[in-house]
Amino acid sequence: MNKFTGKFAALQPDWAQLWGAVALLAGVTGLGLWAAERLSITSMALLYVLAVALVAYWVRPLAALGAALLAVMVFNFCFVPPRWTFSVDGRDNLIVLAVLLFVALVVSHLVGRLRHQTAVARCNSWRARQLQDLAVALAEAPSANGVRVLTLRALEKAFVGPAVVTLLQADGSLACDPGLEQHIVDGMYCCMREAAPLGPGTGRWPGLNAWYVPLGSKTRMQGAVYIGQVEAADEAGREHAQAVCALVAQTLWRLQLSVHMQASQAQAQRQQLQATYLAAISHDLRTPLAAVLAAATALQTQRDKLSGGEQERLVSSIVRETRYLSNVTENTLQLVQLSNTTQTLTRSWESMEEIVGAVLLRTRARDTGRRIKSRVPDGLPLIRADAVLLAQLLGNLLDNALKYSSGAIELDVRLEAPTLQVSVKDHGPAIAPDKYQSIFEPYARGDQNGTSARRGVGLGLALCRAIAQAHGGQLKLWPRRTGGNRFTLELPLDPNPPSGEMP
């Protein structure tokens, strides 16, 4: 039984309705006796018709029928000559009494039907609003469990009996509560096998006292629903339950498709990234490998013919190209690892002062002009991080600044709660705003026209962004007012650092 229609099916107990009808008829009779000398018998009959109409709209159909018969009897007894008897004197009075009985019965029936149709219309309007509200809520549901909770709430509002919503798991079993009765579980499995509702009024298992409605079809089954204390005559309620279950099944299927789509997109991106890495390695590493091979071959076969300066030049070329190969290989491997793994980083408490110091020490050989100026305040809180990866991130940013800019390079560290910010500022050509996103893609170059004579495969900034995201942070690019670019790493601070380390 539907909770909403139940309010109209039983407004009051039958005896209370009957006594109310009697009281209304008694009032009309009293009014008629008081005005008997002023009103004709036809006018008195109309008053009783009005009373019957009011009673019919208020009480149940059976009570309305009884009120109509009682009204005719009271009218005959009190007002039809000879009065105070049930006898009828004269043909006209008999016709009035017969017409009153007919009109009273017809009005009682029509008003009862109107009352029923009003209740049905209100119920249908309420159900339509519930389906609309449920559709909006399901569209925002983040998970299958959230969908199950919303469905259970909707069914508990719509029906008197208890409701149970179970979802199908990957192994084909239902995720049921341990205390759920076995016959309910069996009914759910049966309705899923038949992919059709079971219970009163469905034509399947009519002896049950509950509805079992599947969530989905045979090819896309998502679970089942149990609704207790139902009636076979409540066809509209059963249709509403099936509409709710159909809406829920579509939502669950949409969530499944979304998960599969995201997995497919991630797999496609990984495959595309791997293909790009292989293409880059095969293209961008051939030149340094060829240079190393040529220099080593010359030293091996023509060392006696080469002067000391030429030998030193070839050795320097080998060292330079080997260092370049090492840097590209390290960046490529780290980027592949960060892009293709779902494992979290192994992080420990690290000091940003020590990480910055180690990076500056390693870049000193490349910063012969001492262009890098650092500012690291005292008392910075510790951060949970992979020190090797953060050092690689800062090293890549500084290498880019040394390569693509001239003048001083500023390395600033500051605390901006709830983040720790590390900025690398240069005075090179400002990067165009339309490249702020693409420059962090693999194999993008930082020069404006892509024709820079400086060599590079464009992995540095892509790796920097991947390292920042792996730490739950962000790497942002901003233009400087005085010219140049500012790359800022924002790292979230842990709310519970080691005691005594917070300033």
N, C-alpha and C positions, 0 to 999 in steps of 0.2 A: 504494500500500500504506500502511496506517495504521501509525504508529510504535508505537502501543500493542499492536496485535494482532501486529505483527511480532516482538515479544519472545517471544510464545507460539508462533509459527509456526516459529521456528528457535532453540530453546534451545541446541542443540549440533549440530555436524556429524553426519551420519548414521553415519559409522564410529565416532565416539566414543560415540554412543548404543548402537550394536550391541555394542561391546566392554563397555560398562557392563552391558548386559543379560546378556552371557555371564558376566561376573564374578559377578553376582547369582545366576545359575543354578548356577554352579560352587560358590558358597558353600552354596546349598541342598543340592546334591548331596553336598558334603563332610559337611554336618550329617546327611544321611540315611545315608551310609555309616557314620558314627560311631555312629548310633543304629539301625542296621538290625535288630539283634536285639531292640530294645525296642519298635519301632513296627511296626504292620501295614502292608501295602501300601496300604490305603485311607488311612491317616494320611499316608503319604509322598505320595500323590497330592494330598492337601489342601495340603501344604507347597508343592508346585509350582503349585497354583492361586493361592495367596497370592503367590508370586514373580511369576507372570504378571500379576496385578493391579497389583503395584507397578511392574513394567516398563511396563505399558500407560499408567499415569498419568504416567510420566516421559518416555517416548520418543514418537516420531511413530507414527501408525497402522501404517505399513508395517513399521517395526521391531518394533512390538508383535506383529504377526501372525507375523513370523519368530521372535520369542522364544517365542510359544506353541507353534509347531511344534517348535522346538528343545527346549523343555521336555518335550514328549511323547516325543521320540526319546531324550533322555537318561534319562527315567524308564523307558522300555521297555528300554533297553540295560543300565541299572545295577540295576534292582530287579524287573522282571517276569521270572518264571521262564520259560525258563532264562536266568539272568543272564549278562551280558556278551555277549549276542547280540541281534539284532533279531527273533528268533523269539518267538512267544507260545504258551505251553503252557497249555491249558485254557480252557474257555469263560468262566469267571469272570474270569480275568486279561484276556481279550480285551474283556470288557464294561467292566472298570475302565479299560483303556487307551482305549477308545472314548469312555467318559463323560468321562475327563480331557481328551481332545482337544476334545470338544464344549464342555465347561465352560470350558476355557482360551480357546477362540476367542470364545465368547459374552462372557466376562468381559473379554477384551481389547477387544472391540468396544464394550461398554457403558462401560468405564472411559475408553476413548478419546473416546467421545461426551461423557461427563461432563466430561472435561478440556477439550474444545472448548467446551462450553456455559459452563463456568466462565470461560474466556478471553473468550468473547463477552459474558457478563454484566459482567465487569470492564471490558471495553472500552466497553460501553454506559453503564455508570456513570460512567466517566471522561469520555465524550462529553457526558453530561448535565451533569456538573459544569462542563465547559468552556463549554457553552452558557449555563449560569447565570452563571458568572463573567464571560463576555463580555457578557451582557445588562446586568449591573451596571456594567461598565466603560463600555459604550456609552452608558448613560443619563447618565454624567457627562462624556462627550466634548464639548469646547467647539466643535469645528469639524469639517468634513469631512475635513481632513487628519489630525486626531487619530483619527477613525474608521478611516481607511485604515491607519494604523500599527497600531492594535489588531487589525484584521482580519488583516493580514500576520503578526503575531506568533502569532495563534491558528492560522492555517493551517500555519505552520512547525512548531508544536508537534504538530499532529494528523497531518501527512503527511510521508513521507520525501522526496518530490520537491520541487523548488523551486516556490515560489509567487510569483505576481505579482498585485497588486491595482491596478487603474487606475480612475479616476473620470471621469465624463463632464463636459466643460466646457460653458460656456454656448453656444459656437459649434458644439456637436455633435461635437467631436473628443475623443479620449482623452488624458489627461495622462500620457503614457508617458515612460519614461526614454529618452534618445537611443540608448543601447546595446541596447535591447530588440530581439530578432530580429523580422524583418518577418512571418514566418509566425505568430508568437504574436499580434502585433497584428491580423493578418487574421482569426485565429480568434476573437479577442475581438469584433471588429466583426460577424462572422458570428453569434455566439451572441446578440449584442444585437439584431440584425435579426430573428432567429427567436424571440427572447425565450424560449429553451429551452437547456438544457445540451447540450454536444456532447462526443463522445469515447467511449471504451470503455464498453459497457453502457448507453448512453443511447438507442441506436437511431438516432443521427445521427452520421455520420462515425465509424464504429467502427474505422477503420484508424488513427486517431490514437493517440498514446501519452500523452495528457494530457486532462484535463477542462477545458472552457471553460464557466464558469457565469456567467450574467448577474446583475447586481444590480438587481432590479426587474422590472417588467412592461413591455409595449409602450408603455403610456400614461405610465408613471412610471419610465423607465429611468435608472439612476444610474451605471452603469459595468459592469465585467466582472472576472472572476477567472480566473487560469490556475493549474492544479495539475499538475505533471509527475510522471512515473514512477508511473502508476496501472494498475490491472488491471480488466478487465471483470467479473471475479468478485467484486470488492469492492463489492457493492451497498450494504452498510451504510456504508462509507466515503463513497460517492457521496451517499447520503442525508444524511450528516452535513455534507458540504461544502455541499449545497443548503440545509440548515437554517441554517448559518452565514451564507450569502449572503442568505437571506431576512431574517434578523435584522438584518444590516448594511443591507440596502436599506430596511427600515422606519425604521432610525435616520437614514439620510441623508434620507429623505423627511420625517421629523419635523423635522430641522434646517432643511430648506427651508421647511416650513410655518411654523416659528418665525420665520425671517427675514422671510417675507412678512407674517406676522401683525404683527410689530413695525413693519414699514414701513407697513402699513395703519393700525395704531393711531396711529403718529406723524402720518400724513396726516390721519386723522380729528381728532386733537387740534389740528393746525394749522388745519384748516378751522373747527373749533369756536371756537378762539381768535380767528381772524380775524372770524368772525361776531359774537363777543362784543365785539371791539374796535369794529366798525362800529356795533353797537347802542349801545355806550357813547358813542362820539363823537356819534352822532345825538341822544342823549338829554341827556348831561351838558354838551355844549358849546353847546346852544341858549340856555340862560339867560345865560351871560356874553356871548355874541354879541348877544343881544337887548339887554342892558344897554349894551354898547358902542354899538350902533346907535342906541338911544334917546338916550344922552348926546350923541353926535356930531350927531344930527339936531337936538337942542335947541340946541346951540351954533351950528349952521349957520343955523337959521331964526329963533331968538329971542335971539340974543346981545345985541341992543340993549335988550331988555326985562329981561335978567337982571342981577342985581347982581354985584359982583365976587366976593362969597363964594359965590354960587350957581355962577358960572362955575368957580371953583376946585374946588368940590365935584364938578362934572361931569367936569372934567379928571382929578381924582384917581380918580374912578370908572372912567374910561377906562383910565388907567394900571394900576389894580389888576386890572381884569378882563382886560386884555391880558396882564399878567404871569401871571395864573392860566391863561389860554389857552395861553401859551407853555410853561408848566411842564407842563400836561397833555399837550400835543402832543409835547413832547420825551420825556416818559416813555412815551407810547404808541408812538412811533416806535422808541425804543430797545428796548422790550419785544418789539415785533413782530420787530425785527431779530435779537435774541438768541434768540427762540423758534423762528425759522423758518430759521436758517442753520446749516449744518454746518461752516462755515469757522472756523478758529481765530482768536483775537484777535491783532492786531498789538501785541505787547507790547515794552516797552523797560525798561531799568533806571531805576527811579524811587525817590525819597526820600519816605517816608511823612511826614516832617516838613513837606516842601513841599506835599504834597497836603492835609494837615490845615490848614496855614496859609492856602492858597488857599480852602478851604471856609469857614473862619472869617471870612475877609475878605468873602466874598460874602453870608454870612448875618448880617453885622453890622447891615445895614439892617433886618432883621426882628427882630433881638434887641436891641430898644431898651433893655430892662432889664438887659442884660449878664448874662443867666442862664447862659450857656454857660461852663463852666470846663474848660479842657483841661490834660492832663498828658501830655507827650510826652518820654520820656527821650532823652538824647544817645547817639550812637553806634549807632543802629539800623542793621541791615543793609539794603542796597538790595533791592528786590523787583522781579520782572519783572511788569509790569502795564500796563494802559491807564489812564493817569492821569486822563483825562477821565471814564471810566466809574466809577472808584473815587471821584472827587470827587462825581459825581452820586449814588452810593450813600450816601456820608456826608451829603451835603446833604439827601437825602430823609429819612434817619434823624433828623437834627437838626430838620428842618421838622416832622416828626411829633411829636417831643418838645415843640417849642414850641407846637404846635397843641393837643395833647391832654393837656398836663400843666402844672402850675404849680410855681414854685420853681426851685431850681438844677438845671441839666443838666450832667452830667459826661461829658467825652470823654476816655477813657483809651486810651493805646497802650502795649502791653508785649510783650516778647519771651518767648514760651513755646515753646522749641524742641520740635518742628520747625516751629512756626507763629508768625506775627505776628498778634496779636490787637488789634482795635480795638473798644472798647465805648462805647456811648451809653447812659447811665443817666439815668432821669427819676424824678420823684416823683408821677406821675399815677396814675389808677386802675389797679390791677393787672389785667392781661388774664387771663381765665379759662383754666385749663389745657386745657379741651376746645377752645379756639380757637388753640392754639399752631401747628397745621398749617394750618387754614383761613385764618388771618390773612395768610398769604403767598400766597394765591390772588388772581388778578386780581379787582378790584372788591369785595374784602372790606374792611370798615371796622374801624378799631381801637377804636371806642367799644363799650361793653358791650351796649347794647340796640339799636344801629343807628339811633338817633333823634337822634344828635348834631346840634346846630345848625351845627356847623362843616362847611363844604363840602369835598367831595373825592370822587373817583371810585374810590379804592382801588387805584391802580396803583403807588404808591410802594414798598410793601414787596414786591410781586410783582417789580418791576424790581430791587430790591435783591438779592433771592434769585437772580434770573437772572444778575446781574452777578457775584455771589459764585461761583456754579457755573461760570460761564464762565472764571473765574480758577482753577478747581480748588479753591476754598475752600467754606466753609459760613457761613450766617448763622443764628444760633441766638437763641432768646428764652428768658430766664430771669426768674423773679420775684425781687425784691429783698427781703431780710429787713426792711429799714426801710420797705418800701412802694414801689411803683412797678415799673418794668420795666427790664430790661437786655438790649439787643440787642448781640450780640457777633459781629463778623466775624472768621473765622479764615482766614488766607491762608497757604498752604504756602510755606516758604522754599526758594529754589533752592540745591541742594547746592554749586554752583560760582558764587558771586557774584564780582563784580570784585575783584581783589586789593586788600587793604588796607581793605575796607569792612566786613568782619566785626569785631565787637568782640573 
